[in-house]
Amino acid sequence: MKKTMLAMLTMMTALAMAGCGGANTASTPPQSNDGTSKIKVYTTLYPLEYAAKRIAGEYADVANIVPPGVEPHDFEPTAKDMVDLTSADLFVYNGSGFEAWVDNAVKGMDKNKTTVVNTTEGLSLLESAGGHDHDHEHGHEGEAAAAGHDEHKDSTGAQNHEEHKDGTEAQGHAEHKDAASGSTKEHEHEHHDHGGTDPHVWLDPTMLKAQAEKIKSALAEKDKAHADAYGKNYQQLAADLDQLDKDFADMVNKSPKKEFMVSHSAFAYLAKRYGLEQVAISGIDPADEPSPSEMKELVEHVKEHNISYVLFETLASPKVAEVIAKEAGVQTGTLNPLEGLTEEEAKAGKDYLSIMKDNLEMLRAALK
């Protein structure tokens, strides 16, 4: 993320003005139906906005700081955004290094007014993977990969798949990547690895459920008068996420393939949860692109492993995925990492649940 000194000075000046009350002198705040003032919640990522709105109901105004259609990897808040954040009662972010600008934003907040919630704190996070590689997250074969998934959750809601004792992996792909070290044995690629942890936890419904519980607790602590309502709304959201989890597990259990190719290494948590293998063209940052030799290897991999779809996302360019699909003679499709909504999706009333169900159907086709 590139920041100029001028932009940073502008932000700092705006925050100082906000601290003096000049920029945030508010009129009467919005009221709930019971006559109480709504609390203000800002989020940094669409899935967190979705969860916060579901839990808060009528008792809070929830806004996502990243506008629809903007790639969140590239987002930098404006000075106005930074000023707006100082008015928050609750500031909810993903953590795990995803929002590089958050540290500066948090420094300008009045901690007596704004409760800051890092929703991945304490969760079991995966290391970020470089692109042009195979993320072997499955440790079961056949039916056990999905049907037995409930027995392997840890306290955060993440799943811990047992590794095969004989060192083999489902679908016979042990030659590609060592599950413990993350090293490749068959292909030597130049990786554009961003290091750190993989932030895309929300693509595992049980992980988003854990994030949502943190939001519920923070709302209940901040607004004790409506704690019961927040608890009930959370339980309804949790039930929806549990059903989504079951639907994914059932689909994978009935699918003959366990490997899928995507343009962006965003689906490691989903792959781990359901015993799948993600083959990613680029790394955590979708702007990374493979070299010509890596492109050739990816095309060969598609052919050798009988992959029928190359899947790309909504907020990044599909050109590399389309080239690989064309060279390999296979179809393309969309698998949405849900980092943000497009303007079209927002206007159509799409949300986390409906898009994840679309993802489920796309994977059903890709895994045939």
HUBEL-V63895 format. One record per residue. N is the residue number from 1. RES is the residue in three letters. PHI is phi in degrees with one decimal (none if undefined). OMEGA is omega in whole degrees, 0 to 359 (999 if undefined). BURIAL is 1 if it has 9 or more other ideal C-beta (glycine too) atoms within 8 Angstrom, else 0. Layout:
BEGIN
N:RES:PHI:OMEGA:BURIAL ; N:RES:PHI:OMEGA:BURIAL
END
This chain:
BEGIN
1:MET:none:184:0 ; 2:LYS:-99.7:178:0 ; 3:LYS:-128.8:173:0 ; 4:THR:-85.5:178:0 ; 5:MET:-62.6:180:0 ; 6:LEU:-62.4:180:0 ; 7:ALA:-62.8:181:1 ; 8:MET:-64.8:179:1 ; 9:LEU:-64.5:178:0 ; 10:THR:-62.7:180:1 ; 11:MET:-63.4:182:1 ; 12:MET:-63.2:178:1 ; 13:THR:-64.8:180:1 ; 14:ALA:-63.3:179:1 ; 15:LEU:-65.2:178:1 ; 16:ALA:-63.8:178:0 ; 17:MET:-63.4:180:1 ; 18:ALA:-64.0:180:1 ; 19:GLY:-63.2:178:1 ; 20:CYS:-83.5:177:0 ; 21:GLY:90.7:184:0 ; 22:GLY:-69.5:187:0 ; 23:ALA:-93.0:186:1 ; 24:ASN:-121.2:176:1 ; 25:THR:-68.9:191:0 ; 26:ALA:-97.5:170:0 ; 27:SER:-81.8:181:0 ; 28:THR:-58.7:182:0 ; 29:PRO:-68.2:178:0 ; 30:PRO:-58.2:183:0 ; 31:GLN:-110.6:171:1 ; 32:SER:-79.9:180:1 ; 33:ASN:-62.5:179:0 ; 34:ASP:-88.2:176:0 ; 35:GLY:87.9:179:0 ; 36:THR:-88.0:179:1 ; 37:SER:-74.1:176:0 ; 38:LYS:-73.4:174:1 ; 39:ILE:-85.6:183:1 ; 40:LYS:-102.7:182:1 ; 41:VAL:-123.2:172:1 ; 42:TYR:-112.9:176:1 ; 43:THR:-120.5:183:1 ; 44:THR:-111.7:188:1 ; 45:LEU:-152.9:185:1 ; 46:TYR:-56.7:180:1 ; 47:PRO:-57.3:177:1 ; 48:LEU:-72.1:175:1 ; 49:GLU:-61.0:180:1 ; 50:TYR:-59.1:181:1 ; 51:ALA:-63.2:181:1 ; 52:ALA:-63.8:179:1 ; 53:LYS:-66.1:179:1 ; 54:ARG:-61.7:184:1 ; 55:ILE:-78.9:185:1 ; 56:ALA:-71.9:182:1 ; 57:GLY:59.8:184:1 ; 58:GLU:-83.5:190:0 ; 59:TYR:-93.5:179:1 ; 60:ALA:-148.6:169:1 ; 61:ASP:-93.9:182:0 ; 62:VAL:-112.5:178:1 ; 63:ALA:-135.8:176:1 ; 64:ASN:-94.7:185:1 ; 65:ILE:-70.9:179:1 ; 66:VAL:-91.3:183:1 ; 67:PRO:-67.9:174:0 ; 68:PRO:-56.8:178:1 ; 69:GLY:87.6:181:0 ; 70:VAL:-98.4:177:1 ; 71:GLU:-69.9:187:1 ; 72:PRO:-66.0:175:1 ; 73:HIS:-61.0:185:0 ; 74:ASP:-99.2:188:0 ; 75:PHE:-72.6:169:1 ; 76:GLU:-131.0:181:0 ; 77:PRO:-68.8:174:1 ; 78:THR:-80.4:176:0 ; 79:ALA:-59.9:178:1 ; 80:LYS:-64.1:177:0 ; 81:ASP:-57.2:182:1 ; 82:MET:-64.2:177:1 ; 83:VAL:-65.7:180:1 ; 84:ASP:-57.9:182:1 ; 85:LEU:-62.7:180:1 ; 86:THR:-69.3:178:1 ; 87:SER:-89.2:186:1 ; 88:ALA:-71.6:168:1 ; 89:ASP:-84.4:180:1 ; 90:LEU:-136.7:175:1 ; 91:PHE:-119.3:188:1 ; 92:VAL:-113.4:179:1 ; 93:TYR:-132.1:186:1 ; 94:ASN:-78.1:184:1 ; 95:GLY:80.0:182:1 ; 96:SER:58.8:176:1 ; 97:GLY:81.1:185:0 ; 98:PHE:-70.3:182:1 ; 99:GLU:-102.2:186:1 ; 100:ALA:-64.8:185:0 ; 101:TRP:-86.5:189:1 ; 102:VAL:-64.5:182:1 ; 103:ASP:-56.0:178:0 ; 104:ASN:-66.3:180:1 ; 105:ALA:-64.6:182:1 ; 106:VAL:-64.3:180:1 ; 107:LYS:-60.9:182:0 ; 108:GLY:-89.7:183:1 ; 109:MET:-93.2:174:1 ; 110:ASP:-83.1:185:0 ; 111:LYS:-66.7:176:0 ; 112:ASN:-75.0:179:0 ; 113:LYS:-100.7:189:0 ; 114:THR:-103.2:172:1 ; 115:THR:-88.9:182:1 ; 116:VAL:-100.4:184:1 ; 117:VAL:-120.1:172:1 ; 118:ASN:-90.4:191:0 ; 119:THR:-76.8:177:1 ; 120:THR:-101.1:179:1 ; 121:GLU:-62.1:179:0 ; 122:GLY:86.2:178:0 ; 123:LEU:-86.2:178:1 ; 124:SER:-81.9:185:0 ; 125:LEU:-100.8:178:1 ; 126:LEU:-91.3:173:1 ; 127:GLU:-70.4:179:0 ; 128:SER:-70.0:181:1 ; 129:ALA:-104.6:172:1 ; 130:GLY:-73.5:179:1 ; 131:GLY:-80.5:176:1 ; 132:HIS:58.9:186:1 ; 133:ASP:-147.6:182:1 ; 134:HIS:-113.9:178:1 ; 135:ASP:-95.3:180:1 ; 136:HIS:-85.3:182:1 ; 137:GLU:-100.0:184:1 ; 138:HIS:-88.9:178:1 ; 139:GLY:-126.8:179:1 ; 140:HIS:-126.2:174:1 ; 141:GLU:-114.8:171:0 ; 142:GLY:54.8:188:0 ; 143:GLU:-62.6:183:0 ; 144:ALA:-63.5:182:1 ; 145:ALA:-61.4:181:1 ; 146:ALA:-111.7:187:1 ; 147:ALA:-64.0:182:0 ; 148:GLY:-94.4:189:1 ; 149:HIS:-68.7:184:1 ; 150:ASP:-67.6:182:0 ; 151:GLU:-76.5:189:0 ; 152:HIS:-116.0:178:1 ; 153:LYS:-78.6:170:1 ; 154:ASP:-96.4:187:1 ; 155:SER:-66.7:180:0 ; 156:THR:-89.4:184:1 ; 157:GLY:98.8:178:1 ; 158:ALA:-79.5:183:1 ; 159:GLN:-105.9:177:1 ; 160:ASN:-112.5:179:0 ; 161:HIS:-76.6:177:1 ; 162:GLU:-74.6:179:0 ; 163:GLU:-84.3:177:0 ; 164:HIS:-63.8:181:1 ; 165:LYS:-68.6:181:0 ; 166:ASP:-89.3:176:0 ; 167:GLY:84.0:179:0 ; 168:THR:-87.4:180:0 ; 169:GLU:-131.4:181:1 ; 170:ALA:-56.6:178:1 ; 171:GLN:68.1:174:0 ; 172:GLY:69.4:182:0 ; 173:HIS:-102.1:184:1 ; 174:ALA:-62.6:183:0 ; 175:GLU:-71.7:186:0 ; 176:HIS:-89.5:187:1 ; 177:LYS:-146.1:176:1 ; 178:ASP:-78.1:187:0 ; 179:ALA:-65.4:183:1 ; 180:ALA:-83.2:186:0 ; 181:SER:-93.0:183:0 ; 182:GLY:78.9:182:0 ; 183:SER:-86.2:177:0 ; 184:THR:-98.3:182:1 ; 185:LYS:-112.1:183:0 ; 186:GLU:-94.3:181:0 ; 187:HIS:-118.6:174:0 ; 188:GLU:-104.6:183:0 ; 189:HIS:-112.8:169:1 ; 190:GLU:-86.8:186:0 ; 191:HIS:-95.5:171:1 ; 192:HIS:-102.5:188:1 ; 193:ASP:-91.6:182:1 ; 194:HIS:-89.2:175:1 ; 195:GLY:72.3:177:0 ; 196:GLY:73.8:184:0 ; 197:THR:-107.1:178:1 ; 198:ASP:-77.1:185:1 ; 199:PRO:-86.8:193:1 ; 200:HIS:-82.4:186:1 ; 201:VAL:-63.8:187:1 ; 202:TRP:-65.5:179:1 ; 203:LEU:-78.8:165:1 ; 204:ASP:-100.0:184:1 ; 205:PRO:-55.7:180:1 ; 206:THR:-71.5:177:1 ; 207:MET:-75.1:175:1 ; 208:LEU:-62.9:176:1 ; 209:LYS:-59.8:178:1 ; 210:ALA:-66.6:176:1 ; 211:GLN:-63.7:181:1 ; 212:ALA:-62.8:179:1 ; 213:GLU:-64.6:176:1 ; 214:LYS:-64.6:178:1 ; 215:ILE:-64.8:178:1 ; 216:LYS:-58.1:181:1 ; 217:SER:-63.9:180:0 ; 218:ALA:-67.4:177:1 ; 219:LEU:-62.9:182:1 ; 220:ALA:-64.7:179:1 ; 221:GLU:-73.2:182:0 ; 222:LYS:-74.6:185:1 ; 223:ASP:-130.9:187:1 ; 224:LYS:-61.6:182:0 ; 225:ALA:-62.4:182:0 ; 226:HIS:-117.1:182:1 ; 227:ALA:-60.2:180:1 ; 228:ASP:-63.6:179:0 ; 229:ALA:-63.9:178:1 ; 230:TYR:-62.1:179:1 ; 231:GLY:-63.8:180:1 ; 232:LYS:-66.7:179:0 ; 233:ASN:-63.3:178:1 ; 234:TYR:-62.3:181:1 ; 235:GLN:-61.8:177:0 ; 236:GLN:-66.7:177:1 ; 237:LEU:-63.5:180:1 ; 238:ALA:-60.1:179:1 ; 239:ALA:-64.5:177:0 ; 240:ASP:-63.9:180:1 ; 241:LEU:-69.7:176:1 ; 242:ASP:-62.9:179:1 ; 243:GLN:-66.7:177:0 ; 244:LEU:-60.7:177:1 ; 245:ASP:-59.1:179:1 ; 246:LYS:-64.6:180:0 ; 247:ASP:-63.3:177:1 ; 248:PHE:-64.2:181:1 ; 249:ALA:-62.2:179:1 ; 250:ASP:-64.4:180:1 ; 251:MET:-62.5:182:1 ; 252:VAL:-64.7:180:1 ; 253:ASN:-60.2:182:1 ; 254:LYS:-95.0:183:0 ; 255:SER:-93.0:182:1 ; 256:PRO:-72.9:180:0 ; 257:LYS:-99.0:177:1 ; 258:LYS:-128.0:185:1 ; 259:GLU:-124.2:176:1 ; 260:PHE:-141.3:181:1 ; 261:MET:-109.2:181:1 ; 262:VAL:-128.9:181:1 ; 263:SER:-77.6:192:1 ; 264:HIS:-141.2:185:1 ; 265:SER:-75.1:184:1 ; 266:ALA:-109.8:194:1 ; 267:PHE:-113.1:182:1 ; 268:ALA:-66.4:180:1 ; 269:TYR:-68.1:176:1 ; 270:LEU:-63.6:180:1 ; 271:ALA:-61.3:181:1 ; 272:LYS:-64.2:183:1 ; 273:ARG:-59.8:189:1 ; 274:TYR:-112.4:176:1 ; 275:GLY:70.9:180:1 ; 276:LEU:-107.5:178:1 ; 277:GLU:-122.4:177:1 ; 278:GLN:-94.0:172:1 ; 279:VAL:-107.6:188:1 ; 280:ALA:-105.4:178:1 ; 281:ILE:-75.4:178:1 ; 282:SER:-118.3:184:1 ; 283:GLY:-84.6:181:1 ; 284:ILE:-59.2:176:1 ; 285:ASP:-89.2:183:1 ; 286:PRO:-66.7:179:1 ; 287:ALA:-75.6:177:0 ; 288:ASP:-64.5:179:1 ; 289:GLU:-132.1:179:0 ; 290:PRO:-74.8:175:1 ; 291:SER:-75.6:178:0 ; 292:PRO:-56.0:180:0 ; 293:SER:-67.4:177:0 ; 294:GLU:-68.7:176:1 ; 295:MET:-58.3:180:1 ; 296:LYS:-62.1:179:0 ; 297:GLU:-64.6:179:1 ; 298:LEU:-66.1:177:1 ; 299:VAL:-61.3:179:1 ; 300:GLU:-63.1:180:0 ; 301:HIS:-64.5:178:1 ; 302:VAL:-57.7:182:1 ; 303:LYS:-68.5:184:1 ; 304:GLU:-66.5:184:0 ; 305:HIS:-102.0:174:0 ; 306:ASN:55.9:176:0 ; 307:ILE:-77.8:187:1 ; 308:SER:-98.9:179:0 ; 309:TYR:-135.3:165:1 ; 310:VAL:-109.6:190:1 ; 311:LEU:-103.4:177:1 ; 312:PHE:-122.0:187:1 ; 313:GLU:-111.9:189:1 ; 314:THR:-92.9:188:0 ; 315:LEU:-101.2:180:1 ; 316:ALA:-127.2:183:1 ; 317:SER:-65.9:179:0 ; 318:PRO:-90.9:193:1 ; 319:LYS:-60.5:182:0 ; 320:VAL:-67.3:178:1 ; 321:ALA:-60.5:180:1 ; 322:GLU:-66.8:179:1 ; 323:VAL:-65.1:180:1 ; 324:ILE:-62.1:180:1 ; 325:ALA:-62.1:181:1 ; 326:LYS:-64.6:181:0 ; 327:GLU:-65.5:182:0 ; 328:ALA:-88.3:179:1 ; 329:GLY:73.3:180:0 ; 330:VAL:-122.9:183:1 ; 331:GLN:-87.5:172:0 ; 332:THR:-115.2:177:1 ; 333:GLY:-157.3:182:1 ; 334:THR:-107.6:170:1 ; 335:LEU:-121.4:192:1 ; 336:ASN:-90.7:178:1 ; 337:PRO:-76.4:173:1 ; 338:LEU:58.4:174:1 ; 339:GLU:-73.5:177:1 ; 340:GLY:-171.2:176:1 ; 341:LEU:-89.3:167:1 ; 342:THR:-76.8:177:1 ; 343:GLU:-61.8:179:0 ; 344:GLU:-65.6:179:0 ; 345:GLU:-64.5:179:1 ; 346:ALA:-63.0:180:1 ; 347:LYS:-65.4:181:0 ; 348:ALA:-80.9:179:0 ; 349:GLY:77.5:177:0 ; 350:LYS:-68.0:177:0 ; 351:ASP:-142.9:184:0 ; 352:TYR:-55.0:184:1 ; 353:LEU:-63.9:183:0 ; 354:SER:-67.0:180:0 ; 355:ILE:-72.3:176:1 ; 356:MET:-64.7:176:1 ; 357:LYS:-68.7:173:1 ; 358:ASP:-61.6:177:1 ; 359:ASN:-60.1:180:1 ; 360:LEU:-60.1:181:1 ; 361:GLU:-68.4:178:0 ; 362:MET:-65.7:178:1 ; 363:LEU:-67.1:177:1 ; 364:ARG:-56.8:179:1 ; 365:ALA:-68.2:183:1 ; 366:ALA:-68.6:184:1 ; 367:LEU:-93.5:176:1 ; 368:LYS:-72.7:999:0
END
